[in-house]
Amino acid sequence: MALEGLLKPELQQVSTGRALVLRTFFISRVGGTIAGCRVLNGAIERSNRVRVIRDHRVLNEYGIGSLKREKDDVKEVREGFECGIRLENFNDVKEGDLFEAYRIEEVKRTLS
């Protein structure tokens, strides 16, 4: 149908992975706290947004400022690997926090 092209697409959150914060490091030259994490399942991608969960409560959602594996910037870290994650505009990361990563996908709407 011709009208389907006029409908705004729906935005849908797609979970990509979860990571557990094992240690935190404050690095003054980057001006923030780096979370040393292990990816529990899925994958964490540089373009993801992250939901920070502490004590079974969602604190907020943030973009990923940097994603490193050892000393290298990477686009993705897969399940079972460790990485460093710096969140944008959030430095109050604590050991034991859970990062739930997701991406936003556009889904075309139909009239049916």
Order of alpha helices (4+ residues) and beta strands (2+ residues): beta-beta-beta-beta-beta-beta-beta-beta
